């Protein structure tokens, strides 16, 4: 999967990465609808804090500038992760502190 910028480069949306027709061609299929956000209240509590916070969109913008690449190309290259294939359409839960978990 990959987080790719929207048309306005204001937000990132989740995409599945499929093989394209050519040997090095990749197709990016939007799957944001398969992600359920976990609310902050579900993980907040006394002495519970993230050990690291990162604004992925901002980090991608900096990467793209330093490497003279488009924001989209940078995201295709470095904003990726491997998730287990879903056998159903249930998808995943996501929280910025905890990452992905099967729904």
C-alpha positions, 0 to 999 in steps of 0.5 A, a space after each residue: 500500500 502507499 499513501 499518495 497525495 490528493 490532487 491539491 497536495 493537502 492530504 494523503 490517501 491510502 492506495 493499494 499497489 497492483 502490478 500494471 501491464 508493463 514489467 515496471 508499471 504500478 497501478 495505484 487503486 484508492 482504498 481509503 474507504 477500507 480504513 477506519 480511523 481509531 479515535 484519540 479517546 480509544 488510546 488516550 490515558 494517563 502517561 500514554 503518549 506517542 514516542 515519536 510524531 511525524 507529519 508524513 505529508 510535510 516529510 514527503 514535501 521536504 523529501 521531494 524538494 531535496 531529491 528534485 522529485 514530484 510529491 507524487 513520485 516521492 510518495 510512490 517511492 517512500 510512503 509505502 508499507 506492506 499490509 496483509 492481504 484482506 480476504 474480505 472487504 473489512 479493511 484495517 483500523 489505523 491510528 497515527 501512534 499505533 499504525 495499522 491493525 486488521 479490522 
